[in-house]
Amino acid sequence: MEQILSQLIGGAVGGAAGGKFASGSNMGNIGNLIAGAVGGVGGGQLIGGLLGGAAGDAGGGLDIGAMAGNLVGGGVAGAIVQVVVGMIVNKMRSSGSS
């Protein structure tokens, strides 16, 4: 559960940052957060599967290294998904209003 939660938080933060720094991809605060959170969970699960599952138990405790990896992986994936989705949505909006 901590794995998905940290990916969700990391993705939301990455999506918010991606919307602010990539020109032409901003969808507003809520849109950026939603796209980033979805991308963070999806991308974090994909990265975790490819890297061999970084979510360890650490003897029943909380593995800080795995959580940091999930936050960073979710943040990067969330930013990428937000930028791509934001550019597509903004392009559709601009061509629809012409």
C-alpha positions in Angstrom: 0.0 0.0 0.0 2.9 2.4 0.8 4.3 1.7 -2.6 1.2 2.9 -4.5 0.7 5.8 -2.1 4.3 7.1 -2.6 3.9 6.7 -6.4 0.7 8.6 -6.3 2.2 11.4 -4.3 5.3 11.5 -6.4 3.3 11.5 -9.6 1.1 14.4 -8.4 4.1 16.5 -7.5 5.8 15.6 -10.8 2.6 16.4 -12.7 2.3 19.8 -11.0 6.0 20.6 -11.8 5.7 19.4 -15.4 2.7 21.7 -15.9 4.6 24.7 -14.6 7.9 24.2 -16.4 7.0 22.7 -19.8 5.5 25.4 -22.0 2.3 24.4 -23.8 1.4 21.6 -21.4 -0.3 23.3 -18.5 -3.9 22.0 -17.9 -4.5 23.9 -14.7 -3.7 22.7 -11.2 -6.3 20.0 -10.9 -5.6 18.6 -14.4 -1.9 18.6 -13.8 -2.3 16.8 -10.5 -4.7 14.1 -11.9 -2.6 13.4 -15.0 0.6 13.3 -12.9 -1.0 11.0 -10.3 -2.2 8.6 -12.9 1.1 8.6 -14.6 3.0 8.2 -11.4 1.1 5.1 -10.4 1.2 3.6 -13.9 4.8 4.5 -14.5 5.9 3.5 -11.0 4.3 0.1 -11.4 6.0 -0.3 -14.8 9.4 0.8 -13.5 9.0 -1.5 -10.5 8.2 -4.5 -12.7 11.2 -3.8 -15.0 13.7 -3.2 -12.2 12.6 -6.2 -10.2 10.3 -4.7 -7.6 12.0 -2.1 -5.4 9.3 -2.4 -2.8 10.9 -4.4 0.0 9.5 -5.3 3.4 12.7 -4.7 5.4 11.7 -7.2 8.0 8.1 -5.9 8.4 9.2 -2.3 8.8 9.2 0.6 6.4 11.9 0.5 3.8 12.9 4.2 3.3 15.1 3.4 0.3 12.3 1.7 -1.6 9.9 4.5 -0.7 12.3 7.1 -2.0 12.7 5.1 -5.2 8.9 4.9 -5.6 8.6 8.7 -5.0 11.2 9.5 -7.6 10.0 7.0 -10.1 6.4 8.1 -9.7 7.5 11.8 -10.0 9.4 11.3 -13.2 6.7 9.2 -14.7 4.0 11.6 -13.6 5.9 14.6 -15.1 6.3 12.7 -18.4 2.7 11.7 -18.6 1.4 15.2 -17.7 3.6 16.9 -20.3 2.5 14.5 -23.1 -1.2 14.6 -22.1 -1.1 18.4 -21.6 0.3 19.0 -25.0 -2.2 16.7 -26.7 -5.2 18.3 -24.8 -4.0 21.9 -25.5 -3.4 21.1 -29.2 -6.9 19.7 -29.4 -8.3 22.7 -27.6 -6.5 25.1 -30.0 -7.5 23.3 -33.2 -11.1 22.9 -32.0 -11.5 26.7 -31.4 -10.1 27.7 -34.7 
